[in-house]
Amino acid sequence: MKNKYFKYLLLSLVLASCSLIISLDKKYQHQSHNFSEKDFSIVYSHSIMGETHPCGCRHFPLGGLPQVAGLFNDLKSKKDIFYLDTGDSLFPTPFVPSHITSSTRFQAKNLAIGLDKLGLKYMLIGDNDLALGFDFLNDLKKEVSFDYLISNLKDKTLLEHKKYATLNVGEKKIFMLGLLKKDLVPVKYKKFFTPMEAAMKEALVELKDLGFDKNNKNHVLILLSHSGIKADEVFAEKFPRINWIIGSHSQSFTNFTYDVGETRIVQVLSKNHYIGEVKLAYTGDKKEAYKYHEIRDELHKKLKDNPFHAFISEHKSTLEKIRETEQVQFSSTLDPSEKLKTAKSCLECHTPQGEKWKSTAHSISFHTLVQANERNNTACIKCHSVGLGDKKGFVNFNDMVAFEKSKKSDQQSENYWKEVSKAFGQDVGSIRKLAPKKRRDLANQWLKIDEKFDVEHNFANVQCLNCHDQHQDHPFHISGKPAPTNAQRMDKITKNCLSCHTSEQSPEWYKKNSRGLYDGADSKTVKKMIKKVACPLN
């Protein structure tokens, strides 16, 4: 009888305990996860900015969902991993222009589905992720299984999310929260967020209810922060009990942990070019470690029959169709009376310079977008053409090649681009890797096609006015101002080059400081690269 009573008592205590845990989980929007493996790592990304695959501009492309899938498959063969994202991943900017809303919405949604397929568990939203508001994020949540982890959203009904999460890994218990810096949020959303410092103070009280003991060496406190690395440093000084801050927003890159007291701060670069890994030991007696993974193209091979290749192919095809529809609907703002001078005009007088230009990758650079099925992507077009957005230039792909009025038609444009593609063949590969003579031959063929189709202005490819400034009436314009010095000209050309050759697209052009962060352009390298494509003086 006593034994039976003891069993009932034990069962009652267990049920009461479970009831309390469920009650606390509901009260604090908390979720718990259990792992039994001794080898366990948190892997993280941030600032993906809507990118599902490499754009193709880099010498050695980085990033891409198939490549990340390969890395994760390799890591999972050795350990348990838990995938997190700390924001600015769905959109490239916090505001979406109305004429590209459809394509941007599709791109963000499909990226989120891809991240979900990769095994994403939690995403801390960043300021960019609010580009289409809470309604979009709530609709997106219906399509994915990962949760938003936000600890300073005032109204929990605005967005379905978790406030805290815990991971039980052997003897170690990991407590996680996510904070978005209020000052970064678009004005209309600021009122919905509690300042980070106030939210952190509240979190420490609530996490204590959830079992966090600041004196327990096996209790690890991890902050997912969307505030920038400098703000993270200040935050670590104010809250020294935080073990790790996995940051974002500033797009900093930590080769190793940046330590403030006992707090370790880490970030990786944008667009999935790198994935960070926080390796958490099984017990508090072992030292945690940090590393990052460069997402090189060959990583896709680490997952046999990689399903993300088909995912990306379908994604690109659908996105291109949406962009084509958008661009047809987007009204042109071109100035019909006067257009920017294109290379064709310059070649009439500057023959040696023209021959040099033809031999460079610049002269046929737009075909890179044709090959990558990105010819309607204005984010890419701006650096593979001249005059995008200029009132004397063009506003979208449909306006990029201007035919004589009597020849202008949709069929003419379609036939024109078929002819260009035919000249290049099925796939010429990397434009950069072609021999100068081959590039010159292709550039000459393109110019002949322009003549055949009565093209008045072809803004495709990187041309003379991408680098040089000339008056519209050159060479007949007479200026009363003194001619710029060689130093002034070089400074202008350098600025023009760096507007497209950013640290993201051309990392080899940039210096890094002692912490591994990009620290301005390397002037020697930039001069060397400009010299490679520079026109002959005479």
N, C-alpha and C positions, 0 to 999 in steps of 0.2 A: 504493500500500500504506500509506504514511504517512497519507494522507488518510482511508483507511478506519479505521485505528487511532485517529485523532483523533476520528472520529465515534463509535466505540465508547466511547472514554474520556469524551466529552462526555455520551453517553447514560447511562453508568454514574454520572456525577456527578449528573445530573438525577434519576435514579431514587433514588440515595442521599439526595439532598436531600429529595425527596418522602417517602421512607420516614421520614426524621428528623422532618419536619413532622407527618406522620400520627401518629408515635410521641408527639411532644410534645402534639399535640391530644388524644390519648387519655389521656395521663398527667394533663394539667391540665384535662380536660373543657372544652376550648377550641373555639371556632367562629369562623371568619373570613368576612367578607363584602366584596365588591368593588363599588365604584361608580366610574363614569367621568365623571359630570357635574361641572361646576365649581360649580354651585349645589347645595348639599347641606345639609339640616337634620335634626336630631334633634327629633322632637316627642314630648311626654310627657304622661301623666296620672297621677293617683294618688288615693286616698281616694274612689273612685267609690261604694263602700259598697253594692254590689248594685243600683244604680239604672240602669235601661235607658232611661228617658224622664222628662221633667219631671212632677212630681206634680200640677201645675196650681194650686198655692197662690200662686205669685208673680204680681205685676202683670205683669212681663215675664219669662216663663219662660226659663230657661237650661238647657243640657245636652240630652242625648238622643242615641242612636246615629244616627238619621237626620241630625241636625244636624252631628255630628262627621264623618259620611260625606261630607256636602256640603263641609265645610272641607277635608278631605283630598283630595277630588277637585279642588278649586280649587288647592291647593298643588302637587299632582302635575303639573298642567299647566305649572308654572313651574320645578320643581326635583325632585330626588330627596329623599324623606323616609324616615326610619327611626323607627318608632313603638315607644316604651318605656312601661312602667308601673312605678311604684315602690311599689306595695302598698296594702293595705287596700281593695282594689277589689271583692272577691267577696262580702264580708259586712259588714253594718253594725256588728257587735260581735264580740268574740272568743269569745263564748258564744252558742249557739243554744238557746232553750227547746225542750223535747222536743215540745210540742204544735204547733210550727210548723216542725219539721225538714223535712218533705216540701216545703213551699212554698219555704222558704229554700234548700234544696238545688237545687231546680229553677231558682230565680231566679239563683243563683250560676252554675250550669252554663250556662244560656242567655245570661247576660251574657258569660261567657268565650267562648262561641261567637260572640257578636256582636263582641267585641273582636278575635277571630281574623279575622272577615270584614272588619274595618276594616284589617287588616294588622299587628296587633301582632306584634312580633318577640320581645321579652323582657319577662317580668314578674318583678320582685323581690317575693317574698311578704312581707306585713306580718303583724303579730300577729293582726289580724282574719281574715286569710286562712287561719289555722290553726284556725278555729272548728270544722270537722268533721274535723280531723286530716290526717295525711299520706296516709291511704288515699283520702280524697276527692280530694286534689290529684293523686295518681297516676292515679285513675280519670278525672279531668278531662283529664289530659294525653293520654289515648287519643282524646279528642274534638277536640283542637285541634292546630294546627301550631306555635304559638309555644312557646318554651322558658322555663322558670324560670331566672333568672340569680341564683345565690346563691353567694357566695364564702366564707361562714363556716359552712356546714353540715358538721359533723364527719364524718358517715357518708354517703358518696355513694350508698349503696344504699337509704337511706330514701326518697329522692325523685329521680326522673329529672330531672336539671337540668344546666345548664352553669355552670362556675365563672368562666370569662372569655370575653370576645368581643372581636374586633378588627374594625375597619372600615377598609378601604383606600380612600381617597378622593383620587385623583390622587397628589400628593406627600405628602399628609397621612396619617398612620396613627393611628387612634383606638383606645385600649385601654380596655375597660370592665370593671368588676367591680361586684358588688352585695353590700351588707352590711346585715343586719338586726340592730338593737340587741338583745342578749340579754336585757337587763333588761325589755324590753317584752313578751316572749313569755310566754304562759300557763305557769304553774309546771311542768306536766308535760312541757313541751317545752324548757325552758331547757338541760337537759343535752346537747341535740343541737347547740347552737350555740357557736362560739368567740367570745370577746369581740372587738369590732370592731378595737380597736387591735392585738391580737395577730394577727388575721387580715390586717390591712393590711400589717404587717411581712412576713408570709409571702408575701403577694401581690406585693409589690415584688420579692422574690427570684424568684418564679416567672414574673412578667411579663418580667423581664430575660431569662430563658431563651426566652421567646416573642418576643424582639426589642425589648423596650422599652428605649430609651436616654434617661435622664433629661436628658441634655444636648442632645438633638436637638429643635430648635424645631418640627419638623413632627410630633413625637410628642405626642399629646394624651391625657391621663389623665382619664377620667371615672368618678366614683363614683356609683352609684345607691345612695342611702342611705335607710333607713327607721329614723330615730332622732329626728327633730324638729330644727327649725332651730337651736335653741340648742346642741344636741349637735354639729350640723354645723359651727358656728362654732369650737368647741373642737377638733374633728377637723382642720379646715383649718389651724389653728395648729400642730398636731403633725405634719402631713404637707403641707408647703407646696408639694410638687411636683404635687399634684392640681390640675388646671386647672378642672374643673367638678364641683360636687356637685349632682346633681339629687335633691332631698330629698323627704320626705313625713312622715306621721304627725301632725305638729303642726297640719296644715291651715292653714299660714301662706300668705300671698299676697305675692309679690314683684312689684311693678310694674316693677322693674328689678333687675339683679343686686345681691346683697349681697356685697361683696368683702371677703375676709380675705387680705391680702397679694395674691398673684397668683391666689388661688382665688376662683372665682365661684360663689355659692350661689343656687339658684333653687327655687321651689315655686309651685304654683298651688292655687286653692281646690278643694273637694271636689265629687263627683258630676258630673264632666265639665262643670261650669259654665264652666271655662276649660281651654284646652290650652296648654301652654308650648312654646316653640320656641327651640332653641339653634341658631343659624345658624353653621355651621362653614365657614370660608373654604377655598379650594382649596389655598393654600400658607400656610406659616407667616408669610409677609410681610404677610398681610392680617389685619385685626382681626376677631375673632369678635364676634357680636352676639346679643342676646337680645330676644325679644318674647313676648307672650302673646296668645291669641285668645279673645275672649268668645263663647261658643257660644250665639248668639241663634237664635231659632226660624226666622228666614228663611233660615238657612244650608242647610236641607234642600233648597232649590230649586237649589242649585249642583250637584246630581247629578240628571240627568234620569232620570225613571222610577225614583226612589230606592227600591231594594229593601228598605230598612230599615223603610219604613212597613208593609209586609206582615209583616215579621219582628216588629215591635212589636205589631201587632194580634193575631197568633197567640199571641205570648208572653203578652199580657194575658188573652186568653180562657182559655188553658190554666191560667195561674196562678190565675185567679179560681175555676175548677173545683176546683183542689187546695185552695184556701183554704176553699171551701164545705164540702168533705169534712172538713177539719181541724176546722172550727168546730162541725160537727155532733157530732164525736167528743169535742170538748173539754167536759168536764163543767162545769156552771155552779156557781159558788161564791156565788151571790147570797144575801142575807139575805131570806127570804120574808116576814118579819114587818114589815120597815120599809125603805122605799126613800127615796132622796134626793128632795127636792122639785124638781119640774121647773117650767118657765115657766108651765105651765097653772095651777099653784097660786098663783104670784106675781101673775098677771094678775087674779085675783079681787079684789085690793085695790089694786094699783098700776097703775091704768089709764093715766095719762099716760106712765109709764115703759114700760109694755107696748107702747103705740103707737109710741114711739120705737124700742124694740127691734125691732119688726116691720119698721121701715123700713130697718134695717141689714142688711148681708150676713150677719151672725152668725145671724140668725133662720132662714135657709134654707141655711146653709153646708154641711150634709151632702149636699145635692143635687149639689154639686161632685164628690163622690166617686162618686155614682150615674152622673153623666155620664161620668166618667173610667174607669168600670168598676173602681173601687178600693174598693167598699163593704165588702169583707172584709179590707182591709188595715189591721190594727190600728195600724200605725205612723202611718197617716193619720187613722184614726177618733179617736184620742185628742185631736186638736186640732179636730175637727169635731163634737164631742159633749160631754156632761157625764157624769162618773161612771165612765169606763172603768177597770176594775180595782178600783174601790171596792166593798167588801162590800155597800154599800147601793145600788150602781149596777149595772153589767153587765160581762160579761167578753168578749163578742164580738157580732158583728152580730145573730145570732139572738136574743139577749137584749135588744137595744137598745130594742125597743118591746114593752112588757108589756101584754097584753090582760087583760080580766076572765077569771077562771079558766074560766068556762063557755064563753067565746068562743075560748080559746087553742087553736090548731091550726096545722099547717104551711100548710094551705090558706088560713086566715084571714090569716096573715102574707103569703103570696104575693099574695093579692087586695089587701091593704092597700098593698103597695109598687107594685102595678100602678096603683092609684088615684092614688098620689102622683105617679108618673111621668106619668100622663095629665094631671094638673093643670099640670105644668110644660111639657108638650108635648115634641116631639122633641128640641129643643136650645135652651135659652134663652140659651146663651152664658155669658159670664163673669157670675157672680152679682154681683161688685163693680161691674160696668158698668151693671147695671140701675138704672133710676130708683127713688128711694125709694118712690114710690107703687106701682110694679110689685112691688117686694119685699114691701111691706105686703099687697098683694092675695094674693100667693102664700103668705105666712105665714098669713093668715086662712083660705085654702083648706085649708092643711095642718091647721090646728086643727079645722076642720069635719070633715075626714076622720078625725081622732082621735076625735071625738065619734061619727061614724057607725060606726066599728069598735070602739067601747067600749074605747078605749085608756086604761089606768090611768096608765101612766108612759111618756113618750116622751123618751128620753135623746138623741135625734138633735138636731143643731145646737148652736151655742154659745149658752148660756143664762145666766140670772142667776147661778147658782152657779159659773160659770166665772170670774167676776170678784169676786163678793161672798161673804162668809162669813156664814152665818146658822145659828143653832141649829135643830136638827130640829123643835123645837116652836114656832118663831117663828110668829105674833107673841105667843104666850102664855107663852113662857119668860121668867123674870125672873132676871137674872144679878146676883150680888153684886159683880161686878167693875165698875170704872168703864168707861164706853163709850170706845172708841178715839177718838183725836183725828182730825181731818180728814187731817193729815199721815200718821198711821199707816195710815189707810184707803187713802190714795193710794199709799203705799209697797207695801201688800199687793196692790192692784189692778195696779200696775206690774209686780210680780214675776210675777203670774199671766199677764199679757199677754205678757211676754218669754219665758215658758216655751214658748210656741208661735211667737211672732213673733221667731224667732232671727235671727242675722246671715245665715244661709243662706236662710231663707224671706222675710225682710224686711230686706234689706241697707240700704235707705234709712233705716232706723231707727237706724243705727249710725255711729259715727265711725271714721275711719282715721287712723293715725299717719303720720309722714313716710316710712315705708317701705311704705306701702300696706296695712298689716295692720289688721284690725278691732281697735278699741281701746275697747270698751265702748259702751253705748247712748248715743245723743244725747238728753239729757233734754228738750230743747226739742221735738224731733220726736216723742218718745214722748208727751209731754203733749198735743201738738197732735192726734195720732192718737187718744188716749183721749178727748179732748174731742169728737171727731166722733161717737163712739158712746155717749157718756155719757148716762145717764138724766137727765131734768129733775129738779130738786130737789123740786118740789111736784107 
